[in-house]
Amino acid sequence: MTGSNDMFALIQKHDGFSGTREGPRIDDLGLYLEAARVPTPQIEDGQVLIKVAMASINPSDLHFIKGEYGQPRVKGAPAGFEAVGEVVSGKGSRAEALIGKRVAFTVQIPTSGAWAEYAVTPAAVCIPVRDDMRDEDAAGHIVNPLTALAMFDIARKAGVSSFIMTAANSQLCKLMTALGRDHGITPICIVRKESQVAHLMELGAKHVLVTGSPDFSEKVKEVIKAEKPRLLLDAVANQVSADLFTAMPTGARWVVYGKLDPEPPVIPEMGQFVFMQKHIEGFWLTRWFMDTTPEQQMQAIVEVQERFVSGKWQTEVDAVIRLEDAMSELVPALKKANAKVMLVP
Ligand SMILES: NC(=O)c1ccc[n+]([C@@H]2O[C@H](COP(=O)([O-])OP(=O)(O)OC[C@H]3O[C@@H](n4cnc5c(N)ncnc54)[C@H](OP(=O)(O)O)[C@@H]3O)[C@@H](O)[C@H]2O)c1
């Protein structure tokens, strides 16, 4: 414990939704958050208090603090959905059994948040972490790795031989690229920076195409002709995505799981839904948790930890920023990052 009843946190300045649709880009963090000392959260039955060791920053956190995510903000509550830390207290038998354990967790209580020295969450959503798993991997154990496994499962069940990913230099796509490499399903990566090509090829991508490059459209045609990808896993959901989908063969599925670009796409050939059995659908990890059994979730968690510890996966980190420096250092770090930016108390 802190020795006092308060803690340092990055707290939200607004309630509810903003009604804007700008996407996760942030130029001035002070519009949404402030650094403050606030009361250390209190636990109720079934909950644990966690001393945060490291918190991840995901695009969903940025959508959220801007009031553009699927959940309303709570003014005065700390931001941050996901972290790793040590359980320092708990109420109820399941929660008490976790005291002293290092756990990965997502915050499920609107008045708590992971960008703080302490966070409260139900014991039921805490995942005890193997000692040999790095904090960098454990801090991002849930959102991206489980989404990577779940979406890769879509590729496996569909029996595709290749898949296209947009925003492919994201941590999530790096995990899916490695899964494609390990399971013989060809990853085709779309990025917007030439400097990211070589690293994604090293991780296992077969093709990396750069949007905005003069030969982008030509290369898309060539790669689609050669690989016949029928699955587009898309976090950008802009016109490039719609054009890729239009160029894909009969039976193509467009799975939208993010909206990094606020631009709404136009689908020029609606007849493809009639004559080419094309489909558009969404993926949200929250839904996956509702649709899978605890046994399936546990199997996925064990696989996630094994993949990180064995080196098949790695969370790539560009910067680790102290909470107290975040108001000035976070935005510049996010702007130049080619990998994750983490927060530590
Ligand atoms: N639906 C779900 O359940 C679920 C679960 C997990 C993650 N996600 C989504 O998955 C995506 C990746 O998450 P992450 O944590 O892996 O991301 P990340 O590591 O933080 O990386 C973000 C990536 O997005 C790219 N990007 C940002 N704005 C873009 C734009 N306007 N156009 C094209 N690319 C853009 C960046 O490209 P540059 O390198 O060029 O800047 C960067 O590579 C996010 O959209 C996130 O919300 C969804």
The ligand as a MOL file (V3000), in Angstrom:
LIG
                    3D

  0  0  0     0  0            999 V3000
M  V30 BEGIN CTAB
M  V30 COUNTS 48 52 0 0 0
M  V30 BEGIN ATOM
M  V30 1 N -12.0410 -5.5580 -31.8860 0
M  V30 2 C -11.2950 -5.9840 -30.8980 0
M  V30 3 O -11.7200 -6.7600 -30.0460 0
M  V30 4 C -9.8730 -5.5240 -30.8320 0
M  V30 5 C -8.9830 -6.1230 -29.9110 0
M  V30 6 C -7.6540 -5.7130 -29.9260 0
M  V30 7 C -7.2230 -4.7160 -30.7760 0
M  V30 8 N -8.1350 -4.1440 -31.6230 0 CHG=1
M  V30 9 C -7.7310 -3.1200 -32.6020 0
M  V30 10 O -6.5680 -3.5770 -33.2650 0
M  V30 11 C -5.8570 -2.4780 -33.7720 0
M  V30 12 C -4.3800 -2.6400 -33.4440 0
M  V30 13 O -4.2040 -2.5680 -32.0330 0
M  V30 14 P -2.7070 -2.6050 -31.4370 0
M  V30 15 O -2.8090 -2.4240 -29.9760 0
M  V30 16 O -2.0060 -3.8110 -31.9450 0 CHG=-1
M  V30 17 O -2.0980 -1.2880 -32.1100 0
M  V30 18 P -0.6700 -0.6190 -31.9100 0
M  V30 19 O 0.3820 -1.6370 -31.6750 0
M  V30 20 O -0.8170 0.4660 -30.9140 0
M  V30 21 O -0.4010 0.0070 -33.3380 0
M  V30 22 C -1.3050 0.8710 -33.9600 0
M  V30 23 C -1.0750 0.7420 -35.4550 0
M  V30 24 O -2.1430 1.4120 -36.1160 0
M  V30 25 C -1.6420 2.0680 -37.2370 0
M  V30 26 N -2.5180 3.1870 -37.5600 0
M  V30 27 C -2.9780 4.1490 -36.7280 0
M  V30 28 N -3.7820 5.0020 -37.3860 0
M  V30 29 C -3.8300 4.5600 -38.6660 0
M  V30 30 C -4.4770 5.0230 -39.8340 0
M  V30 31 N -5.2670 6.1140 -39.8110 0
M  V30 32 N -4.2990 4.3440 -40.9820 0
M  V30 33 C -3.5200 3.2450 -41.0060 0
M  V30 34 N -2.8620 2.7520 -39.9400 0
M  V30 35 C -3.0220 3.4120 -38.7800 0
M  V30 36 C -0.2640 2.5200 -36.8300 0
M  V30 37 O 0.4660 2.6600 -37.9960 0
M  V30 38 P 1.8090 3.5230 -38.1390 0
M  V30 39 O 2.8880 2.6210 -37.6180 0
M  V30 40 O 1.8770 3.8040 -39.5790 0
M  V30 41 O 1.6200 4.7600 -37.2920 0
M  V30 42 C 0.2090 1.3540 -35.9510 0
M  V30 43 O 0.8820 0.3880 -36.7040 0
M  V30 44 C -6.5340 -1.2470 -33.1770 0
M  V30 45 O -7.4430 -0.7050 -34.1090 0
M  V30 46 C -7.3070 -1.8040 -31.9980 0
M  V30 47 O -8.4070 -1.0080 -31.6300 0
M  V30 48 C -9.4340 -4.5260 -31.6630 0
M  V30 END ATOM
M  V30 BEGIN BOND
M  V30 1 1 1 2
M  V30 2 2 2 3
M  V30 3 1 2 4
M  V30 4 1 4 5
M  V30 5 2 4 48
M  V30 6 2 5 6
M  V30 7 1 6 7
M  V30 8 2 7 8
M  V30 9 1 8 9
M  V30 10 1 8 48
M  V30 11 1 9 10
M  V30 12 1 9 46
M  V30 13 1 10 11
M  V30 14 1 11 12
M  V30 15 1 11 44
M  V30 16 1 12 13
M  V30 17 1 13 14
M  V30 18 2 14 15
M  V30 19 1 14 16
M  V30 20 1 14 17
M  V30 21 1 17 18
M  V30 22 2 18 19
M  V30 23 1 18 20
M  V30 24 1 18 21
M  V30 25 1 21 22
M  V30 26 1 22 23
M  V30 27 1 23 24
M  V30 28 1 23 42
M  V30 29 1 24 25
M  V30 30 1 25 26
M  V30 31 1 25 36
M  V30 32 1 26 27
M  V30 33 1 26 35
M  V30 34 2 27 28
M  V30 35 1 28 29
M  V30 36 1 29 30
M  V30 37 2 29 35
M  V30 38 1 30 31
M  V30 39 2 30 32
M  V30 40 1 32 33
M  V30 41 2 33 34
M  V30 42 1 34 35
M  V30 43 1 36 37
M  V30 44 1 36 42
M  V30 45 1 37 38
M  V30 46 2 38 39
M  V30 47 1 38 40
M  V30 48 1 38 41
M  V30 49 1 42 43
M  V30 50 1 44 45
M  V30 51 1 44 46
M  V30 52 1 46 47
M  V30 END BOND
M  V30 END CTAB
M  END
